[in-house]
Amino acid sequence: MLLSEQDQFLSYNGEVLLFQLSKPKHAEEADDKTMNLCVRRMVFNRDTKLFVQKSSGVFSLGASHSKIEIICCSCTTDSRTGIILPCILMKNKKRNTVKYFLLLLHSSNQFEPSFYFKLDYELKEDVRLFAGPSLLWRHANKLFYISSNTCVVQSAPVQLSSVVWTGDIVGEGTVVLGIRTACLPETEDPDEFSISDRAIWGSEFFGYTIQTQKMLSGTCFMPHAYSRVVSSVYVCKSERLKKQLRISLVAITHKNQLIWFQNGVPKGVCELPYEKPCSVKPALTRRNDLLFVVSFASGNSCVVQRRDSLQVASKWQKVKSVLVDDFIGSGSEQLLLLFNDDADTDVLSTFKITDLGEVNYASGIIYKHDVPAAEGLQENGLLTVRALETRLQAGWTSVRELQQHLGLQKRVILESCRALIDLVEERTHILPNSKEVKCRRCLVSLWDDVENPVDSLGKETSLASEVPEHFTEELWHRVVGDRLVVGVKLTESFHLSLSEVSLSLVMDQDFSSISPIIKCQSKIIKLNKAFSALAVSSSQTEPPPKKMKLDLHRKNDLKKEFPKRSSRIQLDGAKTVTAVTSLSPLLAFHRVCCVVLLHARKQNHQNDSLQQSKKMTVLCGKILLSLEDISNDRYSVKMLRDNSYCTGSMEDILAVLAVSVRFSFQIVSCDCTLTPVSSWLLGEMECTPFKECQDNIFCHKAGNVHGTIFNWALKNPFEGVLTVFCRNLIVLFQCLHSLTRVLPPSCSVKLLKSGSKGVLTEQLALALEKEILTLKNSLFLKETKAESSLTWGNESGKKMNNAPLASLLDTEEGVQQFRKKFQHEREESVRTMNQTMNGALYQEIALKIAEAQLSSDMIVWRLA
């Protein structure tokens, strides 16, 4: 198929799309009343170094007594699915009426009509396509636009002389940047302005937001003085810092210049090699070089490179079109230049692909002789990569050794601090023994190596248990609805050695008619690194030996996984134990004082591999409740809006999570992105993120759903997990019913079991490890008794064991001694094999094993 002036080129996902208008092959059957819009998908073949056709598609158009043209084409976002699709604007002119219609091209090469509209004039000035798909244009110094959502032509209340850019800006949506006649301040007298002032204020730069229909000051883009010379703009970056809009952009001028602006201030300028520049677009190459491709009205093009300064890197003449995409599949962008060749009118016959670096393909060049050089280059590259990998491995080894050295220094400093504290408090400091020091890191002890017998070790353990410790950092309580939430914040050292943690509330007053113990439900609320709240069982904590290894070996890895801004949230959540109870029975006493007790099982280390745990109860403090304080909302949770955020202390957030029920849903979409979920949360549900943890959002919508907490985590644009923390199932039903109305019909919503698969797998491994340790402890007790019995029995015959066997058998007395020795060892062996165990000890061991097996079985059931 030959090319014509009406043909349009467009790059999409590394492919080149060629749109052409043609008559049907059987023209006599169509009677000249139809016209075909054809699309050809062309891909670059790296073997032949040529573009080949991948697929094609056809769309039939009615052309009776009318003229059909392709106005423009671009890649825009489909608001229904969030997917970027090619979009083509067509014109059908019939007599004095002009009909315009927009088509979307899908991956199956099927064209979908989006919308159409009629005008009594033709579109000629500043026609732009943008997300929706939507279309805007300028006519008679007025701005008009239409979108697929409304299908109605609307007029913006602005007067402008040109449109220089259209696109999305953070926090503003779609923005139109244009130039208009300057509006002089009312306080200024025009007669007092000098000639230079009139020249500058003759026009000004401004921004107009399509969604909110508000004006943006042009000073955040560039000074007004440049509005007289700017012809086209491209916004490279937009962000908001402290409510201030910060913009980075490039602009081309009628003075044949390219200027770089940052936050409204010019930062660089480059003289262009040709006259009348008309458009500019960026390209990011393999070396992370930012290139600006400038096209000129004469058909020429050039590339401006931005490094230390702006400079022209290359230029070409007789260029038909310049496309930017990853055409060779290298993971970075390249430039595709299509040249005008009068001798050859075939599609994509004269082209050049380059990134101004290693990539350089051109038509008409034979690459057969370049194969050996390419193979040698590939071999050299492979050797270079291997050398770099070796250096990287050596560097990583050095880093690990440095981490181990720093860990050793920290342990020495901590041990010195403990010794100093014990000295100040007049306590006896217990030094770690040599085995403990050597087994941890193969280190030589810095203290005297004195082996302590078993009884002295037990004495040291008892002394250590008598040392007073501070277990809690903070005690707080909140009233959420008709329930009371009590929280205890634990110290980090205490938290790491605990399991089976719970709280109990005991009334301090003496009531003879009722029980002083208050029924409550305990939870450990923690916020993980993604800021999603989890309620975990206190028996699922990690064994201390593994935690010690994690602290010594992976301190830097932890810093990477938990950013600085979230570390405080993670620690606070992980160390807080909550208890929830009904508030109504407590209100009957008008004023009540409750004692808060913490129950836990603390694990101690013995012999580096064995663990013993003991139950303990810690007095955390007292809380005072009065009817007057509750009626005045003194302890109520306060969640208010403050500049698009939800205010609320960490205690308020933990209290709401403690009384809520957690549900997780996996949402998967096959043919569209999940952008409606975010719009639904921020729009219909009126959610705002917490200042303390911004991934958790609080629902402010009036009604039953008020107070619900959501967490939306996207795995990819088509799959995500929505976690809902609600009061009851009715609220959950209302949330899901509202969500299903905005999700596409093809989306699937699946309820996930409590806990992710990775977390449950890790918990199962820890539970099995605990079960093995429990069995090992019971066997160790039995073996210890057997070995002790053998030792005591052999003491009496120790002298006889050392005697030579031949000398014993020489005499009758020696034979009698050997017979007694043999009989004694036989009795000892039988006694060892037939050991009996105390009933209480056996009951205790059986109970521990059953508890460990029950814990692992429960996790396996949750994983199934």
Order of alpha helices (4+ residues) and beta strands (2+ residues): beta-beta-alpha-beta-beta-beta-beta-beta-beta-beta-beta-beta-beta-beta-beta-alpha-beta-beta-beta-beta-beta-beta-beta-beta-beta-beta-beta-beta-beta-beta-alpha-alpha-alpha-beta-beta-alpha-beta-beta-beta-beta-alpha-alpha-alpha-beta-alpha-beta-beta-alpha-beta-beta-alpha-beta-alpha-beta-beta-beta-beta-alpha-beta-alpha-alpha-alpha-alpha-alpha
